[in-house]
Each structure stands twice: as structure tokens, then as C-alpha cells.
Amino acid sequence: MNLSGGNIMKLHKNVLKVWMFAAVLLGATITTQTAKADTTAEPQNEKQTVTNDGSVTGIESAQKSDATSETQSDSTTNSNNTVVNNDTSSTVDSDTNWSKTNIDNPGKDYFHYVNRKWLNVAKPAVGQQMGALQTAQTQMDNKVHDKFMSYVNGTVPTNDSTMLKAIEFYRQAYNSDLSNDAAFNGINQDIKTVRGLNNITDLNENLYNLMAQDISLPFGIKIDRDQNDSSLKTLYFYGATPLLLDDNGEFTDNMKTSQDTIGNYLASNAHWTFEEIQDLIINTKRFDKLLYQIQTANDRAENKLQDNYTGAGINQNGNYLPVVFSNFANISPYLDLDTLVDQLVGETPGYIYEMTPSFYNKFNRLFNADTFYMVRDWMVSKLVLNRSSYMKNLTEHDTYQNGHTKAETQSNLAYYVTSKAFAPEFSKYFGDILLSKLQASGVKQMIGNIMSSYEKEITDSTWLSDSAKDQALNKLSKMIVNVGYPSDSYDFYNDVTVDPTKSIYQNYLNLLTTEKLDRFKTYARPAVRGEWNDLSSLVTNAYYSPQDNAIYISTAFITSPFFDINQTDSQNYGALGTVIGHELSHAFDSNGSLFNGYGLFENWLTPEDLKVLNQKMSTVASQYNGINYADKVISGAKVVDEALADNAGLQVSENALKATGHANIDQFFRSYATSNRVQMDKLLFDNNFAQDPHAPMPLRVNVNVSNMPDFYSTYDVQPGEGMYRDPNNRVQIWD
């Protein structure tokens, strides 16, 4: 999130309620999050973790093999949220003294050697981080903010119809009462809507209306490309996930937190009695128990996967059961699925896909006259969790901006809410005007060179079978490359009106639901691979989608130190080039190899290929496994998928650089270490460590370069130095 002004301090108490309103309204935490350039199948938030100590030693120690080939999903962090500590310099250090007598010589600890000056001054506040990505993100946030405000202030004209609606929305937000109570009133009205359902017939008659108000139904429907035909769209149905029971069907401490969130909100803000809350919790748990009992473990896991997936469409991890829709629509005498689907897509499909068959096989046990009150109370609980649980973060973190007038604070909030409400338009509009054609052309050329390097790597591979090589090369040739910003048509904005008679909460939800429902209206249109959907060009992010076989490089990422036409090729390939190489590698790893060139589910690695790949993964995992870093022990199995992509990306980018004839390997490695520098407060590091599928950044840099032959020749690294790795233990993915 961009706030005008450069200093971030504690927010005045009288402003805190304003930010709490935004959290409730947007359904997102207003806390400092991290920007990370790397995602695979899920366009969700991915974190770079690093401690406040940049030094790394003993990377060869405790290298016990503990690898698996289980795929770890990447995530991207929406770093439009507050970044309070910025990189103090985004350029490569000018020190070129590579003397091995220096206590910080490159053979000891390369990450610390390159970044030592910056690490000495980069001291993030509690719960914060700083680094090259954060600097790039802050710069982009400021540019977008200033440009939009120039439209609002009338200093720069715009005739874009959707941007004019965004300006109207901003002005309404600026002039609105953005107190807590305003948001609570909207949530409470939504609760009354659900509680106003009196029986199963009422629920049936309001299925579409509930979806149109962004109120979750107790079953899921998504639209995406047909798993068997990339030119078509179809519907996918999945089940519901228990809210207050864990994966073992137990009520644990984590579930108690959710229960407390529901109870505290209803008591404090909806003014429910203890007895009313108690009845709701009992009914919620009863329906949870039913959901747990009637579904297989695999189907429960599938539900959770889809519930947690924030991107458009499904997160495909296998092929699903095709079902004739006329048969499927008749599974319930109580809920008219035929009418609901017709309201969503405007026609009757020939077939749909059941993602969780056990749920729909027992559909009548879940939804009938006897279970109605359990279902209704479960929906209220889910609504409260979806709308209000995010406020917890605001009470725990008070590092917000200070020193602004009331009008400035109101303007900042109005801008923030507007940028979220019109996120697709902001991504397309500003991603376009803030990216020069020269920069875009340079990145496209670099991607082309790296793809050519991959083509050579695959062709010359000593272990890939001929059939796998053919499939990999075919996949590479069909890959869609997106640089900068979406070309998607967001024509749903034509159906949006900023109604001055409605609250900002109602107008925001109208924007949100119009966008969601519009996806269903595209049912009859041909599917298009490579659409941006929920990805934002304004977030420093690079992303590969196996289901689209497409790579995305955002406008926000095309800036120094990652890429700049004024930098050398060596610097650009060492920074953004290695990220691109990393993302491209996901097309061929243990997860990407499950999808063909059209993004359809097809495992094209032979058993022999997979055996060699697993061996290489095991070796990479052993390079990380057991390392003690910042009082944490690294699990090689946990980080292996991303570590493998790091390894492949660094190698292929260096090879592509050499092919240009302008390689300076010293600059290449230095740029790699500089662009990946990040400094994270220990509290944030500890919180992120357990869930992050990446090793801490200093380890990622040092372990990767220690596998590169040119690292040793460039810096004359000898046995006995901390960075030295025996040649027999170095990993070259494609060799």
C-alpha cells in the first residue's frame, strides 16, 4: 500500500479505526508483507525469509539426505500492503576488491561479502523487512499513487471510462464515514440476510442472490478451462471445508481461535446474546462433523486446496470426474442446481466436473429440512470469518503512518480502498503507462534468449529420454510469454455504477461480486491461455502457470536492480534473468511435468526420467538439509522444489548471458547476490519460517553459486573455504 510521505510511524489512536474499516471492507490484512518474485500454480502470497544476520557459515555441514519429490506451491505476496523499511540502495556495491586476505572474501560467504555494507545499515523494525524487492515495490506504489491523484486533482486529464469510475469511487470514499461502525453495519446486514432464511426452500430460492452478495454457499463452484480441452470453459464443483474442526476431525487450539473470532465479533459488534452465539457454534460444529464424516480424506484436502486458492479458477492437481449435468442437477430434491447454473452461465451445460465425489454422493445427507439450521448457522460463521477475522492483525501491529492531517489520512485510505476495488483496472491501465516500450522490448528479448538456452539445455541433456525431450521442447515452443501488464478485457466494469445513494461498503462489494459473476458469464466464450486474471502488474512478481503454460513478468519488476536498459547485460541476467530462469524451470519440474504444452494434465516424464530427477532433487535437498540457520534447522525436503528451480534458473541464465557475447561473470554473480538481498526482523523470520517453501535468502544465494563452476574460477575459491563444494557434490540439473 502506498501512503503519501516517506516516514512511517505509529498511527494515532483516532486513526486506527479507519484502518480497521479497510481491513474489514477489503478482507485483507493491512500488515507489512513481503514481495517475492516467484510463483507456480497458485497466484497466492509467497514470502522471502531472511534473518537480520546476513552472515552464513558451514553450508556443507550436516548434509544428511532428506529429500522428497512432493511439490511445494509457491506464492506471491501482495506487497501493495505497507512496506515501512526500504532498501537504502538499489545499485550494486562499487567495491571491487576481491582480495582473499579480506576477512569478508567471496570464498567465505558470498552473500555477505557482496551485501556487507548494506547489511550493516539495513535494520528493519520489529515485524518488518527491507530489501531490493521492497524498494522496487515502494517505487511502483508511489508512481501509481501520484499518477492517480493527478487525475483526481485534475492536473492531468483522463478519458478512460473505468478510471473515471475509480475517481468517482475515490471521492465517495473520501467523503464517507469510514469508521468501524460503517463496516460493521454492512457485515451485520449480510448476517441478517443469511439469518433471514427460514427454511431449505428459502435457501434454494436465494442461492444466486447469496453468491451475488459474496456470501459463501456451503458448496463450491468455479469456472475454468476444461481439463481435457484447452479451448473450452467448464464448471467445477467441490465441497465444503469444516470451519471449526481440523484435518483429524478435532477441535484444536487453532480452531478455538476461529471460534473466538466468531463469538467476539457477534458479541461485540452484532450484539448477540451468549445463548445465541452458543447455539450458532453448536450448529456450526454439527455441520462440520457431518462434512468430516461423509467425505474422504482426499476430498477434504481438495476442498481446502480450492478454498485457499486466491487465483481465478481452480488449482488443478489431478483429473476430475466428468459428470453428465442433467444427472448431476437432479442429485437433490431441495436445491435446484439446474436453475443456479443457468443463472450463473446462461445455459445448461452438457457436463461438469466433480472435484469431490464423496461430497456430492452424500449431498442429500447434508442439505435437507432437518439439517437446514446447521447449514444456515455454518454459513453465518463462515461469513463472519471471511469478513472480520483480519482485524486481529491491526490490533497486534501499530506501525502505521503518522504526521498527517485528518484530510491527508482520509485521502490515503480512500486511495487504498479504491486501488483494491479497481485492482484489475489499475493493473492494466497503470501497468501500461508506467512501462516503456524499450524496457518491455529488452525483457522480451532476454526471455527469448533464456528460452533458447533452455532449448539447448534440454536438447543436450544426458539423462532426459528422447520422448521427454520432445515433450519438453514442444512445451517450450507453446509457452505464452506475458511481459508487463494484462491485455485481458475487463468489460464487466461497463456494468458497474458507483451509486451515491449506497455506502462505500455496498459499492465495494458490488464491484467485487460483479467481477466474480462476470467470470461465469464468459462460459460460452473460448478459453484463452495466459490471461492475467487476478495477477497484478503492479506487484514485483514473476510467475509461471503450469495450467496455462505461461510466464508472467510484471511491470513493477522491470526496474533496477532487476532490469534496466542502462545496466549491463551481465547485471540484468544476474538479477531478473535468474528469476525468469527459475520460473521457466517450473515448466519441467516434478509439478510442471504433469502438464503439457497446452496446460492440460499429462505426465510426460518416463519412470526412468523421474528416477533421475528425484535423484537430483535428493542431492539438492542434501545441500540444505540439516543446516542450522538463525536458530532454525533447514529441512531439505521442504525447500527442495524451490531450491531446484533456483539452481536451474541460475545456470540457464548464465548460459544465456554467455551466448550474447557480453558476459562479465563477476558482474553476473554480484548482481544475483545484490538483487536477492533482503533483511528481515527475527520476529517476522520466525513467523514465516515454518510455512515458507524456500530456504532463507543468504543460503539460497550461497548454495546456488557454490554449484557453479564459474564461481570458483572467477573468485579463485579453494578447498577449505566456507563456500567450497567438492566437484562431485555440485549439481547441474540438466547434465
C-alpha positions in Angstrom: 0.0 0.0 0.0 1.3 3.4 -0.9 1.0 6.2 1.6 2.0 9.8 0.7 5.1 10.9 2.6 8.2 8.9 3.4 8.2 8.4 7.1 6.1 5.6 8.7 5.5 5.9 12.4 2.8 4.9 14.8 -0.7 5.7 13.8 -2.7 7.9 16.0 -5.3 6.1 18.0 -8.1 8.1 16.4 -7.0 6.9 13.0 -6.7 3.2 13.9 -10.4 2.7 13.4 -10.1 3.9 9.9 -7.6 1.3 9.0 -9.7 -1.4 10.7 -12.5 -0.4 8.4 -10.3 -1.0 5.4 -9.3 -4.4 6.7 -13.0 -5.4 7.1 -14.0 -3.9 3.8 -11.3 -5.5 1.7 -11.0 -8.8 3.5 -7.2 -8.5 3.7 -4.7 -7.8 6.3 -3.1 -4.4 6.5 0.2 -5.6 7.7 3.6 -5.5 6.3 4.0 -8.4 3.9 6.8 -9.3 1.6 7.2 -9.1 -2.1 8.6 -12.2 -3.8 9.2 -12.9 -7.4 8.2 -16.5 -7.7 5.0 -18.4 -8.0 3.9 -21.7 -9.6 0.4 -23.0 -9.8 -1.1 -20.7 -7.2 -1.1 -17.0 -7.5 -1.1 -16.6 -3.8 1.3 -14.8 -1.5 4.9 -16.1 -1.3 7.4 -14.9 1.2 11.2 -14.4 1.1 12.5 -15.2 4.6 15.8 -13.9 5.9 17.1 -13.1 9.3 18.7 -9.9 10.5 22.1 -11.5 10.4 23.4 -11.7 6.8 26.4 -14.0 7.6 26.2 -17.7 6.6 28.8 -20.3 7.5 29.2 -24.0 7.2 26.9 -24.7 4.2 28.4 -28.1 3.8 27.7 -29.1 7.4 25.1 -31.7 8.4 24.2 -32.5 4.9 22.1 -35.6 5.6 19.9 -36.5 2.7 16.2 -35.9 3.4 14.6 -35.3 0.0 11.2 -36.0 -1.3 9.6 -35.1 -4.7 6.5 -33.6 -3.1 5.6 -30.4 -4.8 5.6 -27.3 -2.7 3.4 -24.5 -4.0 4.9 -21.1 -4.5 3.1 -17.9 -3.5 3.4 -14.3 -4.2 3.0 -11.6 -1.7 0.8 -8.7 -2.5 3.2 -6.1 -1.5 0.8 -3.2 -2.1 0.4 -3.6 1.6 2.6 -1.4 3.9 6.3 -1.5 3.4 7.9 0.5 6.2 11.5 -0.2 5.6 13.1 0.3 2.3 16.4 -0.8 0.7 18.8 2.1 1.2 20.4 1.4 -2.2 19.3 -0.5 -5.2 22.6 -0.4 -7.0 25.5 -2.9 -7.0 28.2 -2.0 -4.5 31.1 -0.3 -6.0 33.8 -2.2 -4.0 35.7 -4.4 -6.4 38.4 -5.5 -4.0 38.3 -9.3 -4.3 41.5 -9.9 -2.2 41.2 -13.2 -0.4 43.0 -11.6 2.5 39.9 -9.6 3.2 38.0 -11.1 6.2 34.9 -11.0 4.1 36.3 -12.7 1.0 33.9 -14.2 -1.5 35.1 -17.7 -0.8 33.9 -17.5 2.8 30.4 -16.2 2.4 29.4 -14.7 -1.0 26.1 -13.2 0.1 27.6 -11.4 3.0 30.6 -10.3 1.0 28.6 -8.6 -1.7 26.0 -7.1 0.6 28.1 -6.5 3.7 27.9 -2.7 3.5 24.1 -2.7 3.0 23.6 -5.3 5.8 25.4 -3.1 8.2 22.9 -0.3 7.8 19.7 -2.2 6.9 18.0 -2.6 10.2 14.3 -3.4 9.8 11.8 -2.6 12.6 10.0 -5.3 14.5 7.9 -7.4 12.2 9.3 -5.7 9.1 11.7 -6.4 6.3 13.6 -4.4 3.7 15.5 -5.2 0.5 15.7 -4.8 -3.2 12.2 -6.1 -3.8 10.7 -3.8 -1.2 12.4 -0.8 -2.8 11.1 -1.7 -6.2 7.6 -2.2 -4.8 7.6 1.2 -2.9 8.8 3.0 -6.1 5.9 1.4 -8.1 3.4 2.2 -5.4 4.5 5.8 -5.3 4.3 6.2 -9.1 0.8 4.7 -9.3 -0.4 6.8 -6.3 0.9 10.1 -7.7 -0.4 9.4 -11.2 -3.9 8.5 -9.9 -4.0 11.5 -7.6 -3.1 13.8 -10.6 -6.3 12.6 -12.2 -8.3 13.2 -9.0 -6.8 16.7 -8.6 -7.4 17.5 -12.3 -3.8 18.3 -13.1 -3.7 15.5 -15.7 -6.8 14.6 -17.8 -8.0 11.1 -18.4 -10.9 9.9 -20.7 -10.7 6.2 -19.6 -14.3 5.3 -18.6 -13.3 2.9 -15.9 -10.7 5.2 -14.5 -13.4 7.9 -14.3 -15.5 5.5 -12.2 -12.5 4.8 -10.0 -12.1 8.6 -9.4 -15.8 8.8 -8.5 -15.4 5.9 -6.1 -12.4 7.6 -4.5 -14.3 10.8 -4.0 -17.2 8.9 -2.4 -14.7 7.1 -0.1 -13.0 10.3 0.8 -16.3 11.9 1.7 -17.7 8.9 3.5 -17.8 7.9 7.2 -15.0 5.3 7.2 -15.4 4.4 10.9 -15.5 0.9 12.2 -19.2 1.1 12.6 -19.7 1.8 8.9 -18.1 -1.5 8.0 -19.8 -3.4 10.9 -23.2 -2.2 9.7 -22.5 -3.7 6.3 -21.4 -7.0 7.8 -24.3 -7.1 10.2 -26.7 -6.6 7.3 -25.1 -9.5 5.5 -25.5 -11.6 8.6 -29.2 -10.7 8.7 -29.6 -11.7 5.1 -28.4 -15.2 6.0 -30.3 -15.4 9.2 -33.4 -14.3 7.3 -33.5 -17.6 5.5 -36.2 -19.6 7.3 -36.0 -23.0 5.7 -34.4 -25.1 3.0 -36.8 -23.6 0.4 -35.6 -20.1 1.2 -32.0 -21.2 0.8 -32.8 -22.8 -2.5 -34.5 -19.7 -3.8 -31.7 -17.4 -2.8 -28.6 -19.4 -3.9 -27.7 -17.0 -6.7 -28.5 -13.9 -4.7 -26.2 -15.1 -1.9 -23.4 -15.6 -4.4 -24.1 -12.1 -5.8 -23.6 -10.7 -2.3 -20.3 -12.5 -1.9 -21.8 -14.8 0.7 -20.3 -18.2 0.6 -22.5 -21.2 -0.1 -21.9 -24.5 1.7 -20.5 -25.9 -1.6 -18.1 -24.5 -4.2 -18.5 -23.7 -7.9 -15.7 -22.4 -10.1 -15.3 -21.8 -13.8 -12.0 -22.7 -15.6 -10.7 -24.1 -18.8 -11.8 -27.7 -19.5 -9.2 -30.1 -18.1 -9.5 -32.1 -21.4 -9.8 -29.3 -23.9 -7.9 -26.0 -23.5 -10.2 -24.2 -25.9 -13.3 -24.7 -23.8 -14.5 -23.5 -20.4 -16.5 -25.6 -18.0 -17.7 -25.7 -14.4 -16.0 -27.4 -11.5 -17.9 -28.4 -8.3 -16.3 -29.1 -5.0 -17.4 -29.5 -1.4 -17.2 -27.5 1.9 -14.4 -27.5 4.4 -15.1 -27.7 8.2 -14.6 -24.4 9.9 -14.0 -25.5 13.5 -12.6 -29.0 13.0 -9.0 -29.8 11.9 -7.9 -32.4 9.4 -8.3 -35.1 12.0 -11.9 -34.0 12.9 -10.7 -32.5 16.2 -11.4 -29.1 17.8 -7.8 -27.8 18.3 -6.3 -24.6 19.6 -6.3 -23.2 16.0 -9.9 -24.0 15.7 -10.6 -22.3 19.0 -9.1 -19.1 17.6 -11.6 -19.2 14.8 -14.4 -19.9 17.3 -13.3 -16.9 19.4 -13.2 -14.7 16.3 -16.8 -15.6 15.5 -18.0 -15.2 19.1 -16.2 -12.0 19.8 -17.5 -10.4 16.6 -21.1 -11.4 17.2 -21.0 -10.3 20.8 -19.1 -7.0 20.4 -20.4 -5.8 17.0 -23.6 -7.6 16.2 -24.8 -7.5 19.9 -25.8 -11.2 20.0 -26.5 -12.8 23.4 -24.4 -15.5 24.8 -27.1 -18.1 24.2 -27.5 -17.0 20.5 -23.8 -17.4 20.0 -23.7 -20.7 21.8 -26.4 -22.1 19.6 -24.7 -20.9 16.4 -21.3 -22.5 17.4 -23.0 -25.8 18.3 -24.8 -25.9 14.9 -21.6 -25.0 13.1 -19.7 -27.8 14.7 -22.5 -30.3 14.0 -22.4 -29.4 10.3 -18.6 -29.6 10.4 -18.8 -33.1 11.9 -21.2 -34.1 9.1 -18.8 -32.6 6.5 -16.0 -34.6 8.0 -17.8 -37.9 8.2 -19.3 -38.0 4.7 -16.1 -37.0 2.8 -12.9 -38.9 2.1 -9.6 -37.5 3.3 -8.6 -36.8 -0.3 -11.8 -34.8 -0.9 -11.5 -32.9 2.3 -7.9 -31.9 1.2 -9.3 -30.9 -2.3 -11.8 -28.6 -0.6 -9.2 -26.9 1.4 -6.9 -26.6 -1.6 -9.7 -24.8 -3.5 -10.8 -22.7 -0.6 -7.3 -21.4 0.0 -6.6 -20.7 -3.7 -7.0 -17.0 -4.3 -6.5 -17.0 -8.0 -9.2 -17.2 -10.7 -10.5 -20.7 -11.5 -9.3 -23.9 -9.9 -6.0 -25.2 -8.6 -5.7 -28.4 -10.6 -3.7 -31.2 -9.0 -5.2 -34.1 -11.0 -8.0 -35.0 -13.3 -11.5 -34.8 -12.0 -14.7 -36.8 -12.6 -16.8 -35.7 -15.6 -20.5 -36.0 -14.8 -23.4 -35.5 -17.2 -25.0 -32.3 -15.9 -28.6 -33.5 -16.3 -27.8 -36.3 -13.9 -25.9 -34.1 -11.5 -28.6 -31.4 -11.4 -31.0 -34.0 -10.0 -29.0 -35.1 -7.0 -31.1 -33.0 -4.6 -34.9 -32.6 -4.3 -34.2 -29.5 -2.2 -31.6 -27.5 -4.0 -32.2 -26.6 -7.6 -28.7 -26.7 -9.1 -30.0 -26.5 -12.6 -31.6 -23.1 -12.0 -28.5 -21.9 -10.2 -26.2 -22.9 -13.0 -28.5 -21.3 -15.6 -28.4 -18.0 -13.6 -24.6 -18.2 -13.5 -23.7 -19.1 -17.1 -26.9 -18.5 -19.0 -27.3 -22.0 -20.3 -27.4 -25.7 -19.4 -24.0 -27.4 -19.7 -23.7 -30.9 -21.1 -21.3 -31.9 -18.3 -19.5 -30.6 -15.3 -16.6 -31.9 -13.2 -17.0 -33.2 -9.7 -13.8 -32.5 -7.8 -15.0 -34.1 -4.6 -17.3 -37.0 -5.4 -17.8 -38.2 -1.8 -19.4 -34.8 -1.0 -21.9 -34.9 -3.9 -22.6 -38.6 -3.3 -24.0 -37.7 0.1 -25.5 -34.4 -0.9 -28.9 -35.2 0.5 -27.5 -36.0 3.9 -26.0 -32.6 4.0 -28.9 -30.5 2.6 -32.4 -31.3 3.7 -35.1 -29.9 6.0 -33.5 -31.4 9.1 -30.0 -30.0 8.5 -31.2 -26.6 7.4 -30.4 -24.7 10.7 -27.0 -26.3 10.9 -26.3 -25.2 7.3 -27.6 -21.6 8.0 -25.5 -21.1 11.1 -22.5 -22.6 9.4 -22.9 -20.0 6.7 -23.1 -17.2 9.2 -19.9 -18.5 10.9 -18.1 -18.6 7.5 -19.3 -15.1 6.7 -18.0 -13.7 9.9 -14.6 -15.4 9.4 -14.4 -14.1 5.8 -15.3 -10.6 6.7 -13.8 -9.8 10.0 -11.0 -12.1 11.2 -8.4 -9.8 9.6 -8.9 -7.2 12.3 -6.7 -9.2 14.6 -3.6 -8.1 12.7 -4.4 -4.4 13.3 -4.6 -4.8 17.0 -1.2 -6.5 17.0 0.7 -4.2 14.7 0.6 -0.4 15.2 3.4 0.7 12.8 1.4 3.0 10.5 1.9 6.4 9.2 1.8 9.5 11.5 2.3 13.2 10.9 -0.6 13.7 8.5 -3.7 15.9 8.8 -7.1 14.3 9.0 -7.7 15.2 5.3 -4.4 13.5 4.3 -5.2 10.4 6.3 -8.7 10.2 4.7 -7.2 10.7 1.3 -4.7 7.9 1.9 -7.4 5.5 3.0 -9.7 6.5 0.1 -6.9 5.8 -2.3 -6.1 2.5 -0.8 -9.7 1.3 -0.9 -10.0 2.5 -4.5 -6.9 0.8 -5.6 -8.2 -2.5 -4.2 -11.7 -2.1 -5.5 -10.4 -1.4 -9.1 -7.4 -3.7 -8.9 -7.8 -5.2 -12.4 -8.2 -1.7 -14.0 -5.2 -0.3 -12.1 -3.1 -3.3 -13.1 -3.9 -2.9 -16.8 -4.0 0.9 -17.0 -1.0 1.8 -14.9 1.0 -1.3 -15.8 0.8 0.0 -19.4 1.6 3.7 -19.0 4.4 3.0 -16.5 6.3 0.6 -18.7 8.4 2.0 -21.5 8.4 0.1 -24.8 12.1 0.0 -24.7 12.1 -1.7 -21.3 9.4 -4.2 -22.4 11.3 -5.0 -25.5 14.5 -5.6 -23.6 12.8 -8.0 -21.2 11.2 -9.9 -24.1 14.5 -10.3 -25.8 16.1 -11.6 -22.6 13.3 -14.1 -22.1 13.7 -15.2 -25.7 17.4 -15.7 -25.1 16.8 -17.7 -21.9 14.2 -19.9 -23.6 16.8 -20.6 -26.3 19.3 -21.5 -23.6 16.7 -23.9 -22.1 16.1 -25.4 -25.6 19.8 -26.2 -25.8 19.9 -27.5 -22.2 17.0 -29.9 -22.9 18.4 -31.0 -26.2 21.9 -31.7 -24.8 20.6 -33.3 -21.6 22.4 -36.5 -20.8 19.5 -38.1 -18.8 16.2 -37.0 -20.4 14.7 -39.6 -22.6 14.0 -38.8 -26.3 10.3 -38.8 -25.7 10.6 -36.4 -22.7 12.9 -34.1 -24.7 10.3 -33.9 -27.5 7.6 -33.1 -25.0 9.7 -30.6 -23.1 10.7 -28.8 -26.4 7.1 -28.8 -27.6 6.0 -27.3 -24.3 8.7 -24.7 -24.5 7.6 -23.8 -28.1 4.0 -23.3 -26.9 4.7 -21.3 -23.8 3.0 -17.9 -23.6 5.1 -15.0 -22.5 3.4 -12.1 -20.8 5.6 -9.1 -20.1 4.3 -6.0 -18.2 0.6 -5.8 -17.9 -2.7 -7.6 -18.9 -4.3 -7.4 -22.3 -7.4 -9.0 -20.8 -10.8 -7.4 -21.4 -12.3 -6.2 -18.2 -15.6 -5.3 -19.8 -17.5 -6.1 -16.6 -16.7 -2.5 -15.5 -19.3 -1.5 -18.0 -21.9 -3.0 -15.8 -20.7 -1.2 -12.7 -22.2 2.0 -11.3 -20.8 3.9 -8.3 -24.1 4.6 -6.7 -24.0 7.7 -4.5 -27.1 6.5 -2.5 -25.2 3.4 -1.3 -22.5 3.1 1.2 -18.9 2.6 0.2 -19.1 -0.9 1.6 -22.0 -1.7 -0.7 -20.3 -0.2 -3.7 -17.1 -2.1 -3.0 -19.0 -5.4 -2.7 -20.8 -4.6 -5.9 -17.5 -4.2 -7.7 -16.2 -7.4 -6.2 -19.2 -9.6 -7.0 -19.7 -8.1 -10.4 -16.1 -9.2 -11.3 -16.7 -12.7 -9.8 -20.0 -13.2 -11.5 -18.6 -12.0 -14.8 -16.2 -14.9 -14.9 -19.3 -17.2 -15.1 -20.7 -15.1 -17.9 -17.7 -15.9 -20.1 -18.7 -19.6 -20.1 -19.6 -19.7 -23.8 -16.5 -17.8 -24.9 -13.4 -19.7 -26.0 -10.9 -20.2 -23.2 -7.7 -18.1 -23.6 -4.5 -19.4 -22.2 -2.3 -16.8 -20.5 -4.9 -14.4 -19.1 -3.7 -12.4 -16.1 -6.9 -12.8 -14.1 -6.0 -11.9 -10.5 -2.4 -11.3 -11.1 -1.3 -7.7 -10.8 1.2 -5.9 -13.0 1.8 -3.5 -10.1 3.3 -6.1 -7.8 7.0 -7.0 -8.0 6.3 -10.6 -9.2 7.3 -13.2 -11.7 5.1 -16.2 -12.1 4.8 -19.4 -14.1 1.4 -21.1 -14.5 1.5 -24.8 -15.4 -2.2 -24.8 -16.2 -1.7 -22.1 -18.8 1.9 -22.9 -19.7 2.5 -19.2 -19.5 5.1 -17.0 -17.8 4.3 -13.5 -16.4 6.8 -10.7 -15.6 5.1 -7.7 -14.0 5.7 -4.1 -14.8 6.7 -3.5 -11.2 9.5 -6.0 -11.6 11.1 -4.3 -14.6 13.2 -1.8 -12.7 16.7 -1.5 -11.3 18.4 -3.6 -9.9 16.4 -6.3 -11.5 16.3 -4.9 -15.1 17.2 -1.6 -16.6 18.3 -0.8 -20.1 21.1 1.3 -18.6 22.5 -1.7 -16.8 24.9 -4.2 -18.4 23.6 -7.5 -19.8 25.5 -9.2 -17.0 23.7 -7.3 -14.4 20.3 -7.8 -16.0 20.8 -11.5 -16.5 22.2 -11.9 -12.9 19.1 -10.3 -11.5 15.8 -10.6 -13.5 17.3 -13.2 -15.8 17.9 -15.7 -13.0 14.3 -15.1 -11.8 13.0 -15.8 -15.3 15.1 -18.9 -15.5 13.7 -20.0 -12.1 10.1 -19.6 -13.3 10.7 -21.4 -16.6 12.2 -24.3 -14.7 8.8 -24.9 -13.1 7.5 -26.0 -16.5 9.8 -29.0 -16.3 10.0 -29.9 -12.6 8.0 -32.6 -10.7 4.9 -30.5 -10.9 5.2 -28.8 -14.2 6.0 -32.1 -16.0 2.4 -33.1 -15.1 1.1 -30.6 -17.7 1.6 -30.5 -21.4 2.2 -27.6 -23.7 -1.5 -26.6 -23.6 -1.6 -26.7 -19.9 -3.6 -30.0 -19.8 -2.9 -32.7 -17.3 -0.5 -35.1 -18.9 2.5 -36.7 -17.2 5.2 -36.8 -19.9 8.3 -37.9 -17.9 9.1 -41.6 -18.2 9.6 -43.6 -15.0 13.4 -43.6 -15.8 13.4 -39.8 -16.2 11.5 -39.3 -13.0 14.0 -41.5 -11.2 16.9 -39.4 -12.3 15.0 -36.2 -11.5 14.3 -37.5 -8.0 18.0 -38.3 -7.5 19.0 -34.8 -8.5 16.3 -33.4 -6.1 17.7 -35.6 -3.4 21.2 -34.2 -4.0 19.9 -30.6 -3.9 17.9 -31.3 -0.8 21.1 -32.7 0.9 22.9 -29.4 0.3 20.4 -27.7 2.5 19.2 -30.4 4.9 20.2 -30.0 8.5 21.8 -26.5 8.1 21.4 -24.6 11.3 20.5 -21.0 10.4 19.2 -18.3 12.8 18.3 -21.0 15.4 16.3 -22.9 12.8 17.2 -26.2 11.2 16.6 -26.3 7.4 14.6 -29.3 6.0 15.9 -30.2 2.6 12.7 -31.9 1.7 10.7 -28.7 2.5 12.8 -26.4 0.3 13.9 -28.8 -2.5 11.4 -27.8 -5.2 12.3 -24.1 -5.0 16.0 -24.9 -4.5 15.9 -26.9 -7.7 14.4 -24.0 -9.6 17.0 -21.6 -8.1 19.7 -23.9 -9.3 18.3 -24.4 -12.8 17.5 -20.7 -13.2 21.0 -19.5 -12.3 22.6 -22.0 -14.7 20.4 -21.3 -17.6 20.6 -17.5 -17.2 24.4 -17.6 -17.1 24.4 -19.7 -20.3 22.1 -17.3 -22.0 24.3 -14.4 -21.0 27.4 -16.1 -22.4 25.5 -16.6 -25.7 25.2 -12.8 -26.0 29.0 -12.5 -26.2 28.9 -9.8 -23.4 29.4 -11.8 -20.3 31.1 -10.4 -17.2 30.7 -13.3 -14.8 31.9 -11.1 -11.8 29.0 -8.7 -12.5 26.6 -11.5 -13.1 27.2 -13.1 -9.7 27.3 -9.8 -7.9 24.0 -8.7 -9.4 22.5 -12.0 -8.4 23.5 -11.5 -4.7 22.5 -7.8 -4.7 19.1 -8.3 -6.3 18.3 -11.0 -3.8 19.3 -9.1 -0.7 16.7 -8.9 2.0 16.9 -8.1 5.7 14.0 -9.4 7.9 13.3 -8.8 11.5 13.7 -12.0 13.5 10.1 -12.0 14.7 8.9 -11.9 11.1 11.5 -14.5 10.1 10.4 -16.9 12.9 6.7 -16.4 11.9 7.4 -17.2 8.3 9.9 -20.0 8.6 7.6 -22.9 9.1 5.4 -22.2 6.1 7.9 -20.9 3.6 8.9 -23.4 0.9 12.1 -21.5 0.3 15.4 -21.6 2.3 16.5 -18.2 3.8 17.9 -16.0 1.1 21.5 -16.0 2.1 21.5 -19.8 1.9 19.8 -19.7 -1.4 22.4 -17.4 -2.9 25.4 -19.2 -1.4 24.3 -22.7 -2.1 23.4 -21.9 -5.6 26.6 -20.2 -6.6 28.6 -23.0 -4.9 27.3 -25.3 -7.6 28.5 -23.0 -10.4 32.0 -23.9 -11.9 32.5 -20.3 -12.9 32.1 -19.1 -9.3 35.3 -21.0 -8.4 37.3 -19.7 -11.4 36.1 -16.1 -11.1 37.0 -15.8 -7.4 39.7 -18.5 -7.1 37.8 -20.3 -4.4 39.9 -23.1 -2.9 39.2 -26.2 -0.7 38.9 -25.3 2.9 37.0 -22.1 2.3 33.4 -21.9 3.5 31.9 -21.7 0.0 33.9 -24.6 -1.4 32.0 -27.6 -2.6 33.6 -30.7 -4.0 33.1 -31.0 -7.7 31.4 -34.4 -7.2 28.8 -32.8 -5.0 27.9 -29.9 -7.3 24.6 -30.2 -9.0 24.0 -29.4 -12.7 20.3 -30.1 -13.3 20.3 -30.9 -17.0 23.7 -32.6 -17.2 
